[in-house]
Amino acid sequence: MFYSIILCSYLTIDLSLAADNLSKDIPVFFIGNAPPYFIIKDNQVSGFMIDIVQIPLLNEGISTKFIINPWMRALVRAEKEDSLVVMLKSEDRLKKYNFSKNPIHRNNQYLFKIVEDKEVPLKDASIGLIRGYDYGDNQEIDKDKIIYINSIEQGVNLLKAKRINYFIGEKFFAKCLTKNLNINITAHKYLNSKDVFLARSKKFPTDLLQKFDNGYQKLSHKFKKDLLHKYLKDCSP
């Protein structure tokens, strides 16, 4: 029996209860890169968010296989298939999903801009936002000027082309993107902070969430902190 984990806004991970079903020959499809949480290098996918979900499940006897989808397509799959999803809570999502007891990560969201570009007032700014991403209730942002994007790379390319003034992303994106995409990006303005959880559609039992919580609680605070710093070091010049 197979399970699927749909991670963050960018990646999908399939889970199999039987480790013997895993093989290096199983394809891993990917379309996005969001270091330090999801890192694509030499056709391999790694990162903090993958480890912090994978390790607790492995500790409870559940192994993983990686298949990556765009976020909106992943949500469609989550509605139809037995899936686990890493996401922020919202009023609408609480109606559709059960969530892990333990938050996985604190998501600090910022507006990013190219360092050399002039600052534009938010009411006049075009802002790139990944579909399905939550930017909070900032009254300065004109919703009519939001341009929806499918990946961090697309946001960077739109910044380079001067088609947007800012894009919304997580705190550590700037450090990692500056190195990996060879562009000098800065976290320009703080928006909000929200916890990220593991979730499963209410169409299915909560047993996998309980197993994740059991495995996650066995991880020390130091281990989780060191794990994030490990991937942040990969972003250092």
C-alpha positions as CSV (number, residue, x, y, z in Angstrom):
1,M,0.0,0.0,0.0
2,F,1.3,3.4,-1.0
3,Y,1.0,6.8,0.7
4,S,1.9,10.2,-0.7
5,I,3.4,13.2,1.1
6,I,2.9,16.5,-0.6
7,L,5.4,18.9,0.8
8,C,5.2,22.6,1.1
9,S,4.3,24.4,-2.1
10,Y,6.7,22.6,-4.3
11,L,7.3,18.9,-3.8
12,T,5.4,15.7,-3.6
13,I,6.8,12.6,-1.8
14,D,5.2,9.1,-2.1
15,L,5.4,6.9,1.0
16,S,5.4,3.1,0.9
17,L,4.9,1.0,4.0
18,A,7.4,-1.5,2.7
19,A,11.0,-0.5,2.4
20,D,11.6,-3.4,0.0
21,N,9.5,-1.6,-2.6
22,L,12.0,1.2,-2.8
23,S,14.6,1.2,-5.5
24,K,17.2,3.6,-6.9
25,D,15.5,3.0,-10.2
26,I,12.2,4.5,-9.1
27,P,12.0,7.9,-10.8
28,V,12.0,11.1,-8.8
29,F,10.2,13.9,-10.8
30,F,10.8,17.4,-9.7
31,I,10.1,20.9,-11.0
32,G,11.1,23.3,-8.2
33,N,13.9,24.3,-5.9
34,A,13.4,26.0,-2.5
35,P,16.6,25.8,-0.4
36,P,17.2,25.2,2.4
37,Y,13.9,23.2,2.6
38,F,14.1,21.5,-0.8
39,I,17.4,21.3,-2.5
40,I,17.9,19.9,-6.0
41,K,21.5,19.0,-6.9
42,D,22.9,16.4,-9.3
43,N,19.4,15.1,-9.9
44,Q,19.0,14.4,-6.2
45,V,16.4,16.0,-3.9
46,S,17.3,16.8,-0.3
47,G,16.7,19.5,2.3
48,F,15.5,20.3,5.8
49,M,11.8,19.8,5.1
50,I,12.3,16.4,3.5
51,D,14.4,15.2,6.5
52,I,12.2,16.6,9.2
53,V,9.2,14.7,7.7
54,Q,11.1,11.6,6.5
55,I,13.0,10.8,9.7
56,P,10.1,10.6,12.2
57,L,8.2,8.4,9.7
58,L,11.2,6.1,9.2
59,N,11.5,5.8,13.0
60,E,7.9,4.5,13.0
61,G,8.6,2.0,10.2
62,I,7.3,4.1,7.2
63,S,9.6,4.6,4.3
64,T,9.4,7.1,1.5
65,K,9.7,7.5,-2.3
66,F,9.9,11.0,-3.9
67,I,7.7,12.3,-6.8
68,I,7.4,16.0,-7.1
69,N,4.3,18.0,-8.4
70,P,3.3,21.6,-8.7
71,W,1.5,22.7,-5.6
72,M,-2.0,23.2,-7.1
73,R,-1.8,19.8,-8.9
74,A,-0.6,18.3,-5.6
75,L,-3.7,19.6,-3.8
76,V,-5.9,18.0,-6.5
77,R,-4.1,14.7,-5.8
78,A,-4.5,15.1,-2.1
79,E,-8.2,15.4,-2.5
80,K,-8.4,12.1,-4.5
81,E,-5.5,10.0,-3.0
82,D,-4.5,9.0,0.4
83,S,-1.9,11.7,1.1
84,L,0.0,13.6,3.7
85,V,0.5,17.4,3.1
86,V,2.9,19.8,4.7
87,M,1.0,23.1,4.9
88,L,-0.1,26.1,6.9
89,K,-3.4,25.9,8.7
90,S,-6.3,28.0,7.4
91,E,-10.0,28.1,8.2
92,D,-10.8,26.4,4.9
93,R,-8.1,23.7,5.3
94,L,-9.3,22.9,8.8
95,K,-12.5,21.8,7.2
96,K,-10.8,19.4,4.8
97,Y,-7.7,18.1,6.7
98,N,-6.6,16.7,10.0
99,F,-3.3,18.2,11.2
100,S,-0.3,16.8,13.1
101,K,-0.2,17.7,16.8
102,N,3.4,19.0,16.4
103,P,4.2,21.9,14.1
104,I,7.1,21.0,11.8
105,H,8.6,24.5,11.4
106,R,7.9,28.2,12.0
107,N,7.4,29.8,8.6
108,N,8.6,33.4,8.6
109,Q,7.4,35.1,5.5
110,Y,9.0,38.1,3.8
111,L,8.8,40.2,0.7
112,F,12.0,39.7,-1.3
113,K,13.6,42.1,-3.8
114,I,16.8,42.4,-5.8
115,V,19.2,44.4,-3.7
116,E,20.0,46.9,-6.4
117,D,16.4,47.6,-7.3
118,K,14.6,50.7,-6.0
119,E,12.0,50.3,-3.3
120,V,8.5,50.6,-4.5
121,P,5.5,51.4,-2.2
122,L,3.5,48.2,-1.6
123,K,0.3,49.9,-2.8
124,D,2.0,50.4,-6.2
125,A,4.0,47.2,-6.3
126,S,3.6,44.1,-8.5
127,I,4.2,41.1,-6.2
128,G,4.8,37.4,-7.1
129,L,3.0,34.9,-4.9
130,I,3.2,31.1,-5.3
131,R,-0.3,29.7,-5.8
132,G,-1.8,28.5,-2.6
133,Y,0.8,30.5,-0.5
134,D,-0.5,32.6,2.4
135,Y,0.9,36.1,2.9
136,G,-1.2,37.1,5.9
137,D,-3.5,40.1,6.1
138,N,-1.2,42.9,5.1
139,Q,-3.5,45.8,4.1
140,E,-0.7,47.6,2.2
141,I,-0.7,44.9,-0.5
142,D,-3.0,45.5,-3.5
143,K,-4.5,42.1,-4.2
144,D,-5.2,43.1,-7.8
145,K,-1.5,43.5,-8.4
146,I,-0.5,40.0,-7.2
147,I,1.0,37.8,-10.0
148,Y,0.6,34.1,-9.2
149,I,3.6,32.0,-9.9
150,N,4.4,28.3,-9.7
151,S,8.0,28.2,-8.3
152,I,10.7,30.2,-6.6
153,E,12.7,30.2,-9.8
154,Q,9.8,31.7,-11.7
155,G,9.7,34.5,-9.1
156,V,13.4,35.2,-9.5
157,N,13.1,35.3,-13.3
158,L,10.3,37.7,-13.0
159,L,12.3,39.9,-10.7
160,K,15.2,39.8,-13.2
161,A,12.9,40.8,-16.0
162,K,11.5,43.7,-13.9
163,R,8.0,42.2,-14.3
164,I,7.5,42.2,-10.6
165,N,8.9,44.3,-7.8
166,Y,8.8,41.7,-5.0
167,F,8.0,38.1,-4.4
168,I,6.8,36.5,-1.2
169,G,8.8,33.7,0.4
170,E,10.3,32.2,3.5
171,K,13.0,33.9,5.6
172,F,16.0,31.8,4.5
173,F,15.2,31.9,0.8
174,A,17.3,35.0,0.2
175,K,20.5,33.6,1.6
176,C,20.2,30.4,-0.4
177,L,18.9,31.8,-3.6
178,T,21.6,34.4,-3.7
179,K,24.1,31.6,-3.9
180,N,22.3,29.0,-5.9
181,L,20.7,31.3,-8.6
182,N,23.5,33.8,-8.7
183,I,21.3,36.8,-7.9
184,N,21.6,39.3,-5.0
185,I,18.3,39.0,-3.3
186,T,17.4,40.5,0.1
187,A,14.5,40.0,2.6
188,H,13.0,43.4,2.2
189,K,10.0,43.4,4.6
190,Y,8.6,41.0,7.2
191,L,5.0,39.9,6.7
192,N,4.1,37.3,9.2
193,S,5.0,34.1,11.0
194,K,2.9,30.9,11.0
195,D,3.5,27.3,12.0
196,V,3.7,24.6,9.3
197,F,2.1,21.2,10.0
198,L,1.7,17.8,8.5
199,A,-1.9,17.1,7.3
200,R,-4.0,14.4,5.9
201,S,-7.4,14.6,4.2
202,K,-10.4,13.9,6.5
203,K,-11.4,11.3,4.0
204,F,-8.7,9.0,5.5
205,P,-7.7,7.9,9.0
206,T,-5.4,9.8,11.3
207,D,-3.0,6.9,12.0
208,L,-0.1,8.3,9.9
209,L,-0.3,11.6,11.6
210,Q,-0.2,9.9,15.0
211,K,2.8,7.9,13.8
212,F,4.5,11.1,12.6
213,D,3.8,12.8,16.0
214,N,5.2,9.8,17.8
215,G,8.4,9.9,15.8
216,Y,8.7,13.6,15.8
217,Q,8.5,13.8,19.6
218,K,11.6,11.6,19.8
219,L,13.7,14.2,18.0
220,S,15.5,16.6,20.3
221,H,15.3,20.4,19.9
222,K,19.1,20.4,19.3
223,F,18.7,17.8,16.5
224,K,16.1,19.8,14.7
225,K,18.1,23.0,15.1
226,D,21.3,21.4,13.9
227,L,19.5,19.8,10.9
228,L,18.3,23.3,9.7
229,H,21.8,24.8,10.2
230,K,23.3,21.9,8.2
231,Y,21.3,22.9,5.1
232,L,21.8,26.6,5.7
233,K,25.6,26.0,5.6
234,D,25.1,24.6,2.1
235,C,23.8,28.1,1.2
236,S,26.8,29.9,2.6
237,P,29.2,31.5,0.1
